[in-house]
């Protein structure tokens, strides 16, 4: 699962299948901004779940 780029920001998802937890690291250019944590079930998080979290972040932060 690769990075998502929107409006100059880069969202890099990472996850652990064993812990069933993940995070999306938010960058502006090369500067780390914050981490969005989430949980999932199955072998990997669904792409729709990642996209929804990115959409929510962008809406809340008007990016």
PDB file of N, CA, C and O in Angstrom:
ATOM      1  N   UNK A   1       0.858  -1.161   0.000  1.00  0.00           N
ATOM      2  CA  UNK A   1       0.000   0.000   0.000  1.00  0.00           C
ATOM      3  C   UNK A   1       0.904   1.225   0.000  1.00  0.00           C
ATOM      4  O   UNK A   1       1.707   1.409   0.915  1.00  0.00           O
ATOM      5  N   UNK A   2       0.776   2.054  -1.017  1.00  0.00           N
ATOM      6  CA  UNK A   2       1.654   3.204  -1.161  1.00  0.00           C
ATOM      7  C   UNK A   2       1.084   4.472  -0.562  1.00  0.00           C
ATOM      8  O   UNK A   2      -0.008   4.489   0.007  1.00  0.00           O
ATOM      9  N   UNK A   3       1.853   5.524  -0.709  1.00  0.00           N
ATOM     10  CA  UNK A   3       1.464   6.825  -0.174  1.00  0.00           C
ATOM     11  C   UNK A   3       0.350   7.451  -1.011  1.00  0.00           C
ATOM     12  O   UNK A   3       0.206   7.171  -2.201  1.00  0.00           O
ATOM     13  N   UNK A   4      -0.426   8.301  -0.355  1.00  0.00           N
ATOM     14  CA  UNK A   4      -1.487   9.071  -1.012  1.00  0.00           C
ATOM     15  C   UNK A   4      -1.067  10.528  -0.960  1.00  0.00           C
ATOM     16  O   UNK A   4      -0.684  11.020   0.101  1.00  0.00           O
ATOM     17  N   UNK A   5      -1.129  11.226  -2.082  1.00  0.00           N
ATOM     18  CA  UNK A   5      -0.770  12.639  -2.109  1.00  0.00           C
ATOM     19  C   UNK A   5      -1.995  13.481  -2.413  1.00  0.00           C
ATOM     20  O   UNK A   5      -2.747  13.214  -3.351  1.00  0.00           O
ATOM     21  N   UNK A   6      -2.176  14.526  -1.574  1.00  0.00           N
ATOM     22  CA  UNK A   6      -3.285  15.459  -1.762  1.00  0.00           C
ATOM     23  C   UNK A   6      -2.855  16.857  -1.355  1.00  0.00           C
ATOM     24  O   UNK A   6      -2.341  17.057  -0.255  1.00  0.00           O
ATOM     25  N   UNK A   7      -3.062  17.815  -2.231  1.00  0.00           N
ATOM     26  CA  UNK A   7      -2.841  19.233  -1.930  1.00  0.00           C
ATOM     27  C   UNK A   7      -1.486  19.513  -1.290  1.00  0.00           C
ATOM     28  O   UNK A   7      -1.395  20.311  -0.357  1.00  0.00           O
ATOM     29  N   UNK A   8      -0.442  18.871  -1.777  1.00  0.00           N
ATOM     30  CA  UNK A   8       0.892  19.101  -1.243  1.00  0.00           C
ATOM     31  C   UNK A   8       1.223  18.284  -0.003  1.00  0.00           C
ATOM     32  O   UNK A   8       2.329  18.385   0.527  1.00  0.00           O
ATOM     33  N   UNK A   9       0.280  17.479   0.465  1.00  0.00           N
ATOM     34  CA  UNK A   9       0.510  16.624   1.625  1.00  0.00           C
ATOM     35  C   UNK A   9       0.658  15.183   1.170  1.00  0.00           C
ATOM     36  O   UNK A   9       0.078  14.767   0.167  1.00  0.00           O
ATOM     37  N   UNK A  10       1.441  14.435   1.922  1.00  0.00           N
ATOM     38  CA  UNK A  10       1.641  13.021   1.624  1.00  0.00           C
ATOM     39  C   UNK A  10       1.201  12.221   2.842  1.00  0.00           C
ATOM     40  O   UNK A  10       1.604  12.518   3.966  1.00  0.00           O
ATOM     41  N   UNK A  11       0.373  11.205   2.616  1.00  0.00           N
ATOM     42  CA  UNK A  11      -0.165  10.342   3.664  1.00  0.00           C
ATOM     43  C   UNK A  11       0.411   8.944   3.455  1.00  0.00           C
ATOM     44  O   UNK A  11       0.144   8.295   2.444  1.00  0.00           O
ATOM     45  N   UNK A  12       1.204   8.489   4.424  1.00  0.00           N
ATOM     46  CA  UNK A  12       1.906   7.212   4.297  1.00  0.00           C
ATOM     47  C   UNK A  12       1.348   6.211   5.312  1.00  0.00           C
ATOM     48  O   UNK A  12       1.628   6.326   6.505  1.00  0.00           O
ATOM     49  N   UNK A  13       0.561   5.229   4.852  1.00  0.00           N
ATOM     50  CA  UNK A  13       0.003   4.233   5.771  1.00  0.00           C
ATOM     51  C   UNK A  13       1.018   3.149   6.143  1.00  0.00           C
ATOM     52  O   UNK A  13       1.816   2.707   5.317  1.00  0.00           O
ATOM     53  N   UNK A  14       0.961   2.741   7.400  1.00  0.00           N
ATOM     54  CA  UNK A  14       1.743   1.615   7.907  1.00  0.00           C
ATOM     55  C   UNK A  14       0.810   0.820   8.811  1.00  0.00           C
ATOM     56  O   UNK A  14      -0.096   1.386   9.423  1.00  0.00           O
ATOM     57  N   UNK A  15       1.027  -0.494   8.899  1.00  0.00           N
ATOM     58  CA  UNK A  15       0.146  -1.299   9.738  1.00  0.00           C
ATOM     59  C   UNK A  15       0.831  -2.569  10.211  1.00  0.00           C
ATOM     60  O   UNK A  15       1.819  -3.019   9.633  1.00  0.00           O
ATOM     61  N   UNK A  16       0.275  -3.138  11.288  1.00  0.00           N
ATOM     62  CA  UNK A  16       0.739  -4.399  11.838  1.00  0.00           C
ATOM     63  C   UNK A  16      -0.424  -5.382  11.814  1.00  0.00           C
ATOM     64  O   UNK A  16      -1.452  -5.153  12.450  1.00  0.00           O
ATOM     65  N   UNK A  17      -0.258  -6.472  11.080  1.00  0.00           N
ATOM     66  CA  UNK A  17      -1.304  -7.490  11.011  1.00  0.00           C
ATOM     67  C   UNK A  17      -1.459  -8.178  12.366  1.00  0.00           C
ATOM     68  O   UNK A  17      -2.575  -8.499  12.775  1.00  0.00           O
ATOM     69  N   UNK A  18      -0.366  -8.399  13.051  1.00  0.00           N
ATOM     70  CA  UNK A  18      -0.410  -9.086  14.343  1.00  0.00           C
ATOM     71  C   UNK A  18      -1.205  -8.277  15.364  1.00  0.00           C
ATOM     72  O   UNK A  18      -2.037  -8.829  16.085  1.00  0.00           O
ATOM     73  N   UNK A  19      -0.949  -6.967  15.427  1.00  0.00           N
ATOM     74  CA  UNK A  19      -1.634  -6.122  16.403  1.00  0.00           C
ATOM     75  C   UNK A  19      -2.976  -5.600  15.894  1.00  0.00           C
ATOM     76  O   UNK A  19      -3.780  -5.087  16.673  1.00  0.00           O
ATOM     77  N   UNK A  20      -3.219  -5.731  14.584  1.00  0.00           N
ATOM     78  CA  UNK A  20      -4.449  -5.226  13.978  1.00  0.00           C
ATOM     79  C   UNK A  20      -4.595  -3.709  14.187  1.00  0.00           C
ATOM     80  O   UNK A  20      -5.700  -3.199  14.373  1.00  0.00           O
ATOM     81  N   UNK A  21      -3.465  -3.010  14.152  1.00  0.00           N
ATOM     82  CA  UNK A  21      -3.433  -1.564  14.309  1.00  0.00           C
ATOM     83  C   UNK A  21      -2.612  -0.963  13.183  1.00  0.00           C
ATOM     84  O   UNK A  21      -1.711  -1.599  12.636  1.00  0.00           O
ATOM     85  N   UNK A  22      -2.942   0.274  12.850  1.00  0.00           N
ATOM     86  CA  UNK A  22      -2.204   0.958  11.813  1.00  0.00           C
ATOM     87  C   UNK A  22      -2.098   2.437  12.117  1.00  0.00           C
ATOM     88  O   UNK A  22      -2.674   2.940  13.082  1.00  0.00           O
ATOM     89  N   UNK A  23      -1.342   3.123  11.265  1.00  0.00           N
ATOM     90  CA  UNK A  23      -1.185   4.564  11.395  1.00  0.00           C
ATOM     91  C   UNK A  23      -0.942   5.136  10.004  1.00  0.00           C
ATOM     92  O   UNK A  23      -0.364   4.487   9.132  1.00  0.00           O
ATOM     93  N   UNK A  24      -1.396   6.355   9.829  1.00  0.00           N
ATOM     94  CA  UNK A  24      -1.109   7.088   8.603  1.00  0.00           C
ATOM     95  C   UNK A  24      -0.250   8.265   9.013  1.00  0.00           C
ATOM     96  O   UNK A  24      -0.681   9.110   9.797  1.00  0.00           O
ATOM     97  N   UNK A  25       0.962   8.327   8.489  1.00  0.00           N
ATOM     98  CA  UNK A  25       1.869   9.427   8.787  1.00  0.00           C
ATOM     99  C   UNK A  25       1.634  10.536   7.768  1.00  0.00           C
ATOM    100  O   UNK A  25       1.651  10.304   6.559  1.00  0.00           O
ATOM    101  N   UNK A  26       1.413  11.745   8.280  1.00  0.00           N
ATOM    102  CA  UNK A  26       1.096  12.898   7.434  1.00  0.00           C
ATOM    103  C   UNK A  26       2.340  13.767   7.314  1.00  0.00           C
ATOM    104  O   UNK A  26       2.948  14.146   8.314  1.00  0.00           O
ATOM    105  N   UNK A  27       2.714  14.078   6.060  1.00  0.00           N
ATOM    106  CA  UNK A  27       3.878  14.919   5.774  1.00  0.00           C
ATOM    107  C   UNK A  27       3.467  16.089   4.893  1.00  0.00           C
ATOM    108  O   UNK A  27       2.586  15.966   4.041  1.00  0.00           O
ATOM    109  N   UNK A  28       4.120  17.227   5.112  1.00  0.00           N
ATOM    110  CA  UNK A  28       4.013  18.380   4.223  1.00  0.00           C
ATOM    111  C   UNK A  28       5.406  18.590   3.688  1.00  0.00           C
ATOM    112  O   UNK A  28       6.320  18.963   4.424  1.00  0.00           O
ATOM    113  N   UNK A  29       5.568  18.345   2.380  1.00  0.00           N
ATOM    114  CA  UNK A  29       6.886  18.249   1.755  1.00  0.00           C
ATOM    115  C   UNK A  29       7.606  17.126   2.480  1.00  0.00           C
ATOM    116  O   UNK A  29       7.135  15.990   2.437  1.00  0.00           O
ATOM    117  N   UNK A  30       8.728  17.388   3.147  1.00  0.00           N
ATOM    118  CA  UNK A  30       9.427  16.321   3.874  1.00  0.00           C
ATOM    119  C   UNK A  30       9.226  16.427   5.374  1.00  0.00           C
ATOM    120  O   UNK A  30       9.789  15.628   6.123  1.00  0.00           O
ATOM    121  N   UNK A  31       8.433  17.397   5.838  1.00  0.00           N
ATOM    122  CA  UNK A  31       8.228  17.627   7.264  1.00  0.00           C
ATOM    123  C   UNK A  31       7.078  16.769   7.792  1.00  0.00           C
ATOM    124  O   UNK A  31       5.965  16.806   7.268  1.00  0.00           O
ATOM    125  N   UNK A  32       7.373  15.990   8.849  1.00  0.00           N
ATOM    126  CA  UNK A  32       6.348  15.180   9.500  1.00  0.00           C
ATOM    127  C   UNK A  32       5.389  16.101  10.242  1.00  0.00           C
ATOM    128  O   UNK A  32       5.823  16.965  11.003  1.00  0.00           O
ATOM    129  N   UNK A  33       4.082  15.922  10.024  1.00  0.00           N
ATOM    130  CA  UNK A  33       3.062  16.747  10.665  1.00  0.00           C
ATOM    131  C   UNK A  33       2.425  16.017  11.849  1.00  0.00           C
ATOM    132  O   UNK A  33       2.443  16.514  12.974  1.00  0.00           O
ATOM    133  N   UNK A  34       1.864  14.835  11.588  1.00  0.00           N
ATOM    134  CA  UNK A  34       1.238  14.060  12.660  1.00  0.00           C
ATOM    135  C   UNK A  34       0.948  12.638  12.222  1.00  0.00           C
ATOM    136  O   UNK A  34       1.178  12.264  11.073  1.00  0.00           O
ATOM    137  N   UNK A  35       0.436  11.851  13.163  1.00  0.00           N
ATOM    138  CA  UNK A  35       0.123  10.449  12.929  1.00  0.00           C
ATOM    139  C   UNK A  35      -1.364  10.233  13.206  1.00  0.00           C
ATOM    140  O   UNK A  35      -1.875  10.656  14.243  1.00  0.00           O
ATOM    141  N   UNK A  36      -2.050   9.577  12.282  1.00  0.00           N
ATOM    142  CA  UNK A  36      -3.456   9.226  12.440  1.00  0.00           C
ATOM    143  C   UNK A  36      -3.507   7.721  12.727  1.00  0.00           C
ATOM    144  O   UNK A  36      -3.170   6.913  11.861  1.00  0.00           O
ATOM    145  N   UNK A  37      -3.924   7.348  13.931  1.00  0.00           N
ATOM    146  CA  UNK A  37      -3.962   5.929  14.314  1.00  0.00           C
ATOM    147  C   UNK A  37      -5.328   5.334  13.987  1.00  0.00           C
ATOM    148  O   UNK A  37      -6.344   6.028  14.026  1.00  0.00           O
ATOM    149  N   UNK A  38      -5.341   4.042  13.666  1.00  0.00           N
ATOM    150  CA  UNK A  38      -6.592   3.340  13.384  1.00  0.00           C
ATOM    151  C   UNK A  38      -6.431   1.855  13.662  1.00  0.00           C
ATOM    152  O   UNK A  38      -5.317   1.350  13.801  1.00  0.00           O
ATOM    153  N   UNK A  39      -7.566   1.161  13.743  1.00  0.00           N
ATOM    154  CA  UNK A  39      -7.591  -0.285  13.912  1.00  0.00           C
ATOM    155  C   UNK A  39      -8.302  -0.902  12.719  1.00  0.00           C
ATOM    156  O   UNK A  39      -9.095  -0.238  12.050  1.00  0.00           O
ATOM    157  N   UNK A  40      -8.018  -2.170  12.452  1.00  0.00           N
ATOM    158  CA  UNK A  40      -8.641  -2.871  11.335  1.00  0.00           C
ATOM    159  C   UNK A  40      -8.742  -4.350  11.671  1.00  0.00           C
ATOM    160  O   UNK A  40      -8.174  -4.813  12.660  1.00  0.00           O
ATOM    161  N   UNK A  41      -9.467  -5.083  10.841  1.00  0.00           N
ATOM    162  CA  UNK A  41      -9.544  -6.531  11.002  1.00  0.00           C
ATOM    163  C   UNK A  41      -9.170  -7.177   9.676  1.00  0.00           C
ATOM    164  O   UNK A  41      -9.290  -6.563   8.616  1.00  0.00           O
ATOM    165  N   UNK A  42      -8.721  -8.406   9.749  1.00  0.00           N
ATOM    166  CA  UNK A  42      -8.324  -9.113   8.535  1.00  0.00           C
ATOM    167  C   UNK A  42      -6.816  -9.064   8.329  1.00  0.00           C
ATOM    168  O   UNK A  42      -6.060  -8.751   9.249  1.00  0.00           O
ATOM    169  N   UNK A  43      -6.388  -9.379   7.103  1.00  0.00           N
ATOM    170  CA  UNK A  43      -4.963  -9.449   6.793  1.00  0.00           C
ATOM    171  C   UNK A  43      -4.332  -8.087   6.520  1.00  0.00           C
ATOM    172  O   UNK A  43      -3.111  -7.943   6.583  1.00  0.00           O
ATOM    173  N   UNK A  44      -5.147  -7.104   6.222  1.00  0.00           N
ATOM    174  CA  UNK A  44      -4.647  -5.754   5.957  1.00  0.00           C
ATOM    175  C   UNK A  44      -5.819  -4.792   5.988  1.00  0.00           C
ATOM    176  O   UNK A  44      -6.965  -5.206   5.813  1.00  0.00           O
ATOM    177  N   UNK A  45      -5.548  -3.511   6.210  1.00  0.00           N
ATOM    178  CA  UNK A  45      -6.652  -2.539   6.192  1.00  0.00           C
ATOM    179  C   UNK A  45      -7.180  -2.369   4.774  1.00  0.00           C
ATOM    180  O   UNK A  45      -6.421  -2.449   3.808  1.00  0.00           O
ATOM    181  N   UNK A  46      -8.463  -2.137   4.653  1.00  0.00           N
ATOM    182  CA  UNK A  46      -9.078  -1.927   3.347  1.00  0.00           C
ATOM    183  C   UNK A  46      -8.667  -0.549   2.812  1.00  0.00           C
ATOM    184  O   UNK A  46      -8.554   0.406   3.580  1.00  0.00           O
ATOM    185  N   UNK A  47      -8.448  -0.452   1.522  1.00  0.00           N
ATOM    186  CA  UNK A  47      -8.079   0.818   0.902  1.00  0.00           C
ATOM    187  C   UNK A  47      -9.154   1.869   1.152  1.00  0.00           C
ATOM    188  O   UNK A  47      -8.841   3.042   1.351  1.00  0.00           O
ATOM    189  N   UNK A  48     -10.415   1.454   1.143  1.00  0.00           N
ATOM    190  CA  UNK A  48     -11.514   2.392   1.417  1.00  0.00           C
ATOM    191  C   UNK A  48     -11.396   2.998   2.819  1.00  0.00           C
ATOM    192  O   UNK A  48     -11.702   4.174   3.016  1.00  0.00           O
ATOM    193  N   UNK A  49     -10.958   2.202   3.781  1.00  0.00           N
ATOM    194  CA  UNK A  49     -10.776   2.699   5.144  1.00  0.00           C
ATOM    195  C   UNK A  49      -9.676   3.764   5.180  1.00  0.00           C
ATOM    196  O   UNK A  49      -9.840   4.801   5.823  1.00  0.00           O
ATOM    197  N   UNK A  50      -8.576   3.517   4.505  1.00  0.00           N
ATOM    198  CA  UNK A  50      -7.467   4.476   4.454  1.00  0.00           C
ATOM    199  C   UNK A  50      -7.924   5.760   3.772  1.00  0.00           C
ATOM    200  O   UNK A  50      -7.664   6.857   4.265  1.00  0.00           O
ATOM    201  N   UNK A  51      -8.606   5.621   2.637  1.00  0.00           N
ATOM    202  CA  UNK A  51      -9.095   6.796   1.899  1.00  0.00           C
ATOM    203  C   UNK A  51     -10.056   7.621   2.749  1.00  0.00           C
ATOM    204  O   UNK A  51     -10.006   8.851   2.723  1.00  0.00           O
ATOM    205  N   UNK A  52     -10.925   6.958   3.497  1.00  0.00           N
ATOM    206  CA  UNK A  52     -11.883   7.665   4.351  1.00  0.00           C
ATOM    207  C   UNK A  52     -11.163   8.457   5.438  1.00  0.00           C
ATOM    208  O   UNK A  52     -11.530   9.597   5.723  1.00  0.00           O
ATOM    209  N   UNK A  53     -10.145   7.860   6.041  1.00  0.00           N
ATOM    210  CA  UNK A  53      -9.375   8.566   7.067  1.00  0.00           C
ATOM    211  C   UNK A  53      -8.655   9.780   6.484  1.00  0.00           C
ATOM    212  O   UNK A  53      -8.606  10.834   7.117  1.00  0.00           O
ATOM    213  N   UNK A  54      -8.101   9.639   5.289  1.00  0.00           N
ATOM    214  CA  UNK A  54      -7.437  10.764   4.622  1.00  0.00           C
ATOM    215  C   UNK A  54      -8.459  11.849   4.300  1.00  0.00           C
ATOM    216  O   UNK A  54      -8.200  13.031   4.527  1.00  0.00           O
ATOM    217  N   UNK A  55      -9.614  11.459   3.775  1.00  0.00           N
ATOM    218  CA  UNK A  55     -10.674  12.428   3.472  1.00  0.00           C
ATOM    219  C   UNK A  55     -11.102  13.183   4.729  1.00  0.00           C
ATOM    220  O   UNK A  55     -11.251  14.405   4.696  1.00  0.00           O
ATOM    221  N   UNK A  56     -11.301  12.468   5.830  1.00  0.00           N
ATOM    222  CA  UNK A  56     -11.702  13.099   7.086  1.00  0.00           C
ATOM    223  C   UNK A  56     -10.637  14.083   7.560  1.00  0.00           C
ATOM    224  O   UNK A  56     -10.954  15.188   8.000  1.00  0.00           O
ATOM    225  N   UNK A  57      -9.379  13.675   7.467  1.00  0.00           N
ATOM    226  CA  UNK A  57      -8.284  14.557   7.887  1.00  0.00           C
ATOM    227  C   UNK A  57      -8.273  15.832   7.048  1.00  0.00           C
ATOM    228  O   UNK A  57      -8.154  16.933   7.585  1.00  0.00           O
ATOM    229  N   UNK A  58      -8.397  15.678   5.742  1.00  0.00           N
ATOM    230  CA  UNK A  58      -8.376  16.833   4.855  1.00  0.00           C
ATOM    231  C   UNK A  58      -9.554  17.762   5.128  1.00  0.00           C
ATOM    232  O   UNK A  58      -9.395  18.983   5.116  1.00  0.00           O
ATOM    233  N   UNK A  59     -10.726  17.199   5.373  1.00  0.00           N
ATOM    234  CA  UNK A  59     -11.907  18.008   5.661  1.00  0.00           C
ATOM    235  C   UNK A  59     -11.748  18.749   6.984  1.00  0.00           C
ATOM    236  O   UNK A  59     -12.058  19.938   7.066  1.00  0.00           O
ATOM    237  N   UNK A  60     -11.277  18.075   8.003  1.00  0.00           N
ATOM    238  CA  UNK A  60     -11.118  18.696   9.321  1.00  0.00           C
ATOM    239  C   UNK A  60     -10.044  19.783   9.307  1.00  0.00           C
ATOM    240  O   UNK A  60     -10.135  20.771  10.035  1.00  0.00           O
ATOM    241  N   UNK A  61      -9.031  19.586   8.472  1.00  0.00           N
ATOM    242  CA  UNK A  61      -7.925  20.531   8.435  1.00  0.00           C
ATOM    243  C   UNK A  61      -7.959  21.420   7.191  1.00  0.00           C
ATOM    244  O   UNK A  61      -7.028  22.185   6.939  1.00  0.00           O
ATOM    245  N   UNK A  62      -9.043  21.311   6.416  1.00  0.00           N
ATOM    246  CA  UNK A  62      -9.235  22.111   5.197  1.00  0.00           C
ATOM    247  C   UNK A  62      -8.027  22.065   4.268  1.00  0.00           C
ATOM    248  O   UNK A  62      -7.509  23.091   3.827  1.00  0.00           O
ATOM    249  N   UNK A  63      -7.591  20.808   3.983  1.00  0.00           N
ATOM    250  CA  UNK A  63      -6.434  20.637   3.110  1.00  0.00           C
ATOM    251  C   UNK A  63      -6.820  19.903   1.857  1.00  0.00           C
ATOM    252  O   UNK A  63      -5.974  19.664   0.996  1.00  0.00           O
TER     253      UNK A  63
END
